[in-house]
């Protein structure tokens, strides 16, 4: 089972738990919105970003997302840190309802697993460094190389991790 199938399996499991069980007293919000919120928050989006994402389906506050996660967070297995030698990072610009968002993804080149996602409203160096810190926190050890847009540049890795062993290709 590849990483994409595992992600869908987790989301389907959350949806089934919500549909079968009486996890919540009220059913004001759809089970799909709650499952998407719990899944997104568990895998790295902030409470506010998750509530913004879910609000495209139904209005939801960040406090609602926090409460949903407290109830359902245990249904998702914890992410395991893996040793990764080459990591590819890509960003995509989306325009939703007139608002511009950047979706960041980190992919293990060998297993083709998407292991980190991030959303930002801009594409600044600060936001990129924040996402890279998140990526490195999910890696056991330090990747040998980070590739971005398949274009080589000089090693500039010391800015992100405090060491200069690895290289970043942009």
N, C-alpha and C positions, 0 to 999 in steps of 0.2 A: 504494500500500500504506500503510495507516494505521499508527500507532504500535503498536496492539495486535497487528496481524498481523505486524509486524516482530519484536515480542517473542516471539511463538509460533514464528516462523521461526528465530530464534536458538536457542531452547530445543530445537526439533526437530533443528537442525543438531548441537548438542552431543550429543543423544541418539544420533543416527546415527553420529557419530564414535566414541562409546563402544561402540556395538554392532558396528560394522564393524571398527575397528582394534583392535590389541592395545596400548592405551595403558597399561593397568595389568597387572601380572603376575598379581595375584590378582583374583578376582571375588567378594569376600566381601560387598560392598554392591551394591545394584542400580544399574543405569545411570541410572535415573530419579532416584534420590536424589543421585547424583554430579552429574548435569546440573543439577538444581534448586539444589544447593549452589553450584556454580560460577556459575550465572546470578544467584542472589541476592547473592552476595558481590561479583560484578563491578559490580552496579548499586546498591551502597551499604550493604548490611547488614554489620554487623561480623562477624568470624569467630565470636564466641560466639553472637550472635543467629542467624546462619546455621546453626550446629550445633544450636541449640535448635529451629529451624524444621524441619530435616531429621530431627531425632530423632522427630518425629511419624510419619515413615515408617519409619526405622530408626535405631538409636542411632549417633551419630557425634560425634566430638570436634572441637573447633575446630582441632586440629592436623591431623586428617584433611582438613578443609575446606581448610586452607592448602596441603597437599600436592596435593590434587585441582586447586586453582586454579593452582598452579605448572605442572602438566602441561597443563591445558586452557585457561588464561586467554587464550592467544594465538589461540584459535579464535573469540573474540568480537571484533567490530570495536570500536574505542574510541568512546566517546560523544563527539559533537561539541557544542561550546558554541554555542548559537544566541541571537540577539537576540530577546527576548520582551517584548512590551509589557504584557500583562496575564496574571497568573498567579493561578490559583485554588488554594487549599489546603484540604484537607478531611481529617478524621480519622474513623475508624470504630473502635468498640470491639468486640473479639471475645473470647469466652470459650471457651477450648480446654482441656479436661480440668481444669476448675476454675480455671485461670489466666487472668487478664485481661490482654489486650494491646491497644494502640492502634496501628492502621495509619494512617500519615500518607501522603498523596499530594499531589503538586504537578502541576497540569495547566495547560498552555498553552491559554488560552481560545480563541485563534483557530484553532489547528491541532487542538485536542482531544487533544493528545499528553500522556500521563502520562510525565513525564521524571524524576521523583524519587519514591522510596518510602522509608519509614522505619518502624521498629517500636520501640515503647517500652512499658515496663511501667506507665507513668503518663502523666498529662496535665498536667504542671507547666509553668510558664513557661520553665524552664531547658531542658526537652526540646523545647518549641516553638521556642525560639531556636536550639537546635542544629540542628533540622531546617531552619529558615529559612536558616541559614548555609550548609547543604549545598545548598539550592535556589539561592541566589545564586551559589554557586561553579559551578553548572552553566549559568548564564546569561552570555552575552556582554554586557557592559554591565550596566545595572541596570533591572529592570522599572519601568514607570511606575506600576503599581498592583498590589497584592496583595489578592485578595478572599478572605474566609473567611466561609462560611455566608450569603452574600448580604445581610448586614446592614451598613449604613454606620456608621462611627465616625470620630472625628477622626484626622488623620494622626498616627501614632506610630511612624514608620519609623526614626528616628534611633537607637533602641535596638539595631537589628539590623545596620546597615551603616555607621554612622558619619556618614551624610549624612541630610539631611531632604528630598531632592528628591521621593522617591516617597511614596506613601501606602499605608497598610494599612487595609483595610476588614474589620471583623469581624462 
